[in-house]
């Protein structure tokens, strides 16, 4: 199997959670004997080459973060430059988000089910997974722990050619947290997680509080 993998994140490679997910997914695909080529939407200079790759490949995987419940605007801008295909091309999706609950991504997934037909292609399913916000801040073993599960998904995709299997559906994890868990998570984010963010902000050179509102008027 050969796949064209498109990173639909507007972030450059260095800051892209999606890029790190693709890296492990591609490793799993290759480990099962597959091959792939990877392009990033954030690199506008590659758009002409990517359009040609889209035209000549019939197995396409578009990975993206959830942006305001749906597809990032930069990715939509690129897709609008494509001519619909008239062959047996399949488009599959990897939809990832910082939200931990699978329910938070279902609106975006619903749109992705319709998108391939608009491009003259068939739908190969969507791999849905949340709780990826911390990937950007993780390093070493912690980063591997968060991204390694995508290696197995790449292996399964290489075997099945789609994301419709039960393993892929189970990959999402929790659909909706029970109320007690939500209350615990709220308390965590207001205390421990907030302190962690403050440390990260300080490391990045931030000198203002996290809740600083420079444009707010009295």
C-alpha positions as CSV (number, residue, x, y, z in Angstrom):
1,X,0.0,0.0,0.0
2,X,1.1,3.5,-0.8
3,X,-0.6,6.5,0.8
4,X,-0.4,10.3,0.3
5,X,-0.6,11.8,3.8
6,X,-1.5,15.5,4.1
7,X,-0.9,17.4,7.3
8,X,-3.9,19.8,7.4
9,X,-2.6,21.8,10.4
10,X,-1.9,25.5,9.8
11,X,1.0,25.2,12.3
12,X,4.5,24.8,11.0
13,X,6.2,21.4,11.6
14,X,8.0,22.5,14.7
15,X,4.8,23.4,16.6
16,X,2.4,20.9,15.0
17,X,0.9,18.2,17.1
18,X,-0.5,16.7,14.0
19,X,3.0,16.3,12.5
20,X,4.1,14.2,15.5
21,X,1.0,12.1,15.2
22,X,1.7,11.5,11.5
23,X,5.2,10.5,12.2
24,X,4.1,7.6,14.4
25,X,1.2,6.7,12.1
26,X,3.6,6.6,9.1
27,X,6.0,4.4,11.0
28,X,3.2,1.9,11.7
29,X,2.2,1.9,8.0
30,X,5.8,1.3,6.9
31,X,6.3,-1.4,9.5
32,X,3.5,-3.3,7.8
33,X,5.1,-3.0,4.4
34,X,3.4,0.2,3.2
35,X,4.9,3.4,1.8
36,X,3.9,7.0,2.1
37,X,4.7,10.6,1.1
38,X,3.9,13.4,3.5
39,X,3.1,17.0,2.7
40,X,2.1,19.9,5.0
41,X,-0.5,22.5,4.2
42,X,1.4,25.1,6.3
43,X,4.1,25.1,3.5
44,X,2.4,27.1,0.8
45,X,5.4,26.7,-1.4
46,X,4.6,23.0,-1.7
47,X,1.0,23.5,-2.8
48,X,1.7,23.0,-6.6
49,X,3.5,19.8,-5.9
50,X,0.8,18.7,-3.5
51,X,-1.9,19.3,-6.0
52,X,-0.1,17.1,-8.5
53,X,0.3,14.4,-5.8
54,X,-3.4,14.6,-5.0
55,X,-4.1,14.1,-8.7
56,X,-1.9,11.1,-9.1
57,X,-2.5,9.2,-5.9
58,X,-5.7,7.2,-5.2
59,X,-5.2,6.6,-1.5
60,X,-5.1,9.8,0.5
61,X,-5.0,10.4,4.3
62,X,-5.7,13.9,5.6
63,X,-4.7,14.4,9.2
64,X,-5.8,17.6,11.0
65,X,-6.6,19.2,14.3
66,X,-10.2,20.2,15.1
67,X,-10.6,24.0,14.6
68,X,-13.8,25.5,15.9
69,X,-15.6,22.2,15.6
70,X,-14.5,21.6,12.0
71,X,-11.7,21.8,9.4
72,X,-8.9,24.4,9.6
73,X,-9.4,27.3,7.2
74,X,-6.0,26.9,5.6
75,X,-6.8,23.3,4.6
76,X,-10.2,24.4,3.2
77,X,-8.4,27.1,1.2
78,X,-6.2,24.5,-0.3
79,X,-9.0,22.0,-1.0
80,X,-10.9,24.7,-2.9
81,X,-8.0,24.9,-5.4
82,X,-8.4,21.2,-6.4
83,X,-10.3,19.9,-9.4
84,X,-12.7,17.0,-8.5
85,X,-11.3,13.6,-9.4
86,X,-13.0,11.0,-11.7
87,X,-11.3,7.8,-10.6
88,X,-11.5,5.4,-7.6
89,X,-9.6,7.6,-5.2
90,X,-10.3,7.2,-1.4
91,X,-9.8,9.9,1.2
92,X,-9.5,8.9,4.8
93,X,-9.1,11.3,7.8
94,X,-7.3,11.5,11.1
95,X,-9.1,14.0,13.3
96,X,-7.4,15.0,16.5
97,X,-8.1,17.5,19.2
98,X,-7.2,18.7,22.6
99,X,-10.6,17.9,23.9
100,X,-10.6,14.5,25.6
101,X,-14.2,13.5,24.9
102,X,-15.0,11.9,21.6
103,X,-18.3,13.7,21.5
104,X,-16.4,17.0,21.0
105,X,-15.2,15.8,17.6
106,X,-18.3,14.3,16.1
107,X,-19.5,17.5,14.4
108,X,-16.2,17.7,12.5
109,X,-16.4,14.0,11.7
110,X,-19.9,14.4,10.3
111,X,-18.5,17.0,7.8
112,X,-15.6,14.8,6.8
113,X,-18.0,12.1,5.8
114,X,-19.4,14.4,3.2
115,X,-16.2,16.0,2.0
116,X,-14.7,13.3,-0.2
117,X,-17.8,13.2,-2.4
118,X,-17.3,16.9,-3.1
119,X,-13.8,16.1,-4.4
120,X,-15.0,13.2,-6.6
121,X,-13.7,10.6,-4.1
122,X,-15.0,7.9,-1.8
123,X,-14.8,8.0,2.0
124,X,-12.4,5.8,3.9
125,X,-13.5,6.6,7.4
126,X,-12.2,9.0,10.1
127,X,-9.8,8.0,13.0
128,X,-11.1,10.2,15.9
129,X,-9.0,10.9,18.9
130,X,-8.9,13.7,21.5
131,X,-6.7,14.5,24.5
132,X,-3.8,15.5,22.3
133,X,-3.3,19.1,23.6
134,X,-0.2,18.2,25.6
135,X,1.8,16.7,22.7
136,X,3.3,20.1,21.9
137,X,4.7,20.4,25.4
138,X,5.9,16.8,25.8
139,X,9.4,15.5,25.1
140,X,11.2,12.2,25.2
141,X,9.4,9.3,26.8
142,X,6.3,11.4,27.6
143,X,6.0,12.3,23.9
144,X,6.4,8.7,22.8
145,X,3.7,7.6,25.4
146,X,1.2,10.1,23.9
147,X,1.9,9.4,20.2
148,X,2.9,5.7,20.1
149,X,-0.8,4.4,19.9
150,X,-0.9,6.0,16.4
151,X,1.8,3.5,15.3
152,X,-0.7,0.7,15.8
153,X,-3.4,2.6,13.9
154,X,-0.9,3.0,11.0
155,X,-0.3,-0.7,11.0
156,X,-4.1,-1.4,11.0
157,X,-4.6,1.0,8.2
158,X,-1.9,-0.6,6.1
159,X,-3.7,-4.0,6.5
160,X,-7.4,-2.8,6.1
161,X,-7.0,0.2,3.9
162,X,-9.6,2.2,5.9
163,X,-10.7,3.3,9.3
164,X,-13.9,1.4,9.6
165,X,-12.6,-1.4,11.9
166,X,-13.7,-1.9,15.5
167,X,-10.1,-1.2,16.6
168,X,-10.3,2.2,15.0
169,X,-13.7,3.0,16.5
170,X,-12.4,2.0,20.0
171,X,-9.3,4.2,19.5
172,X,-11.4,7.3,20.3
173,X,-11.7,6.3,23.9
174,X,-14.3,8.0,26.2
175,X,-17.2,9.5,24.4
176,X,-18.6,11.6,27.3
177,X,-17.2,11.8,30.8
178,X,-19.6,11.1,33.7
179,X,-20.4,14.2,35.7
180,X,-18.1,13.3,38.7
181,X,-15.1,13.0,36.4
182,X,-15.9,16.3,34.7
183,X,-16.0,18.0,38.1
184,X,-12.6,16.5,39.0
185,X,-11.2,17.6,35.7
186,X,-12.4,21.1,36.2
187,X,-10.7,21.3,39.6
188,X,-7.5,19.9,38.0
189,X,-7.4,22.5,35.3
190,X,-8.0,25.3,37.7
191,X,-5.2,24.3,40.0
192,X,-2.5,21.8,38.9
193,X,-2.9,22.3,35.2
194,X,-2.9,26.1,35.5
195,X,0.5,25.9,37.4
196,X,1.9,23.7,34.6
197,X,0.8,26.2,32.0
198,X,2.3,29.1,34.0
199,X,5.7,27.2,34.0
200,X,5.5,26.7,30.2
201,X,4.6,30.3,29.6
202,X,7.5,31.4,31.7
203,X,9.8,29.1,29.8
204,X,8.6,30.6,26.5
205,X,9.5,34.1,27.8
206,X,6.0,35.3,28.8
207,X,6.1,38.1,31.4
208,X,2.3,38.7,31.8
209,X,-0.2,36.5,33.7
210,X,-2.1,33.9,31.8
211,X,-5.4,35.9,32.2
212,X,-3.8,39.2,31.1
213,X,-6.3,41.1,28.9
214,X,-4.5,44.0,27.3
215,X,-7.4,45.0,25.0
216,X,-10.1,44.9,27.6
217,X,-11.7,48.3,28.3
218,X,-13.4,49.3,31.6
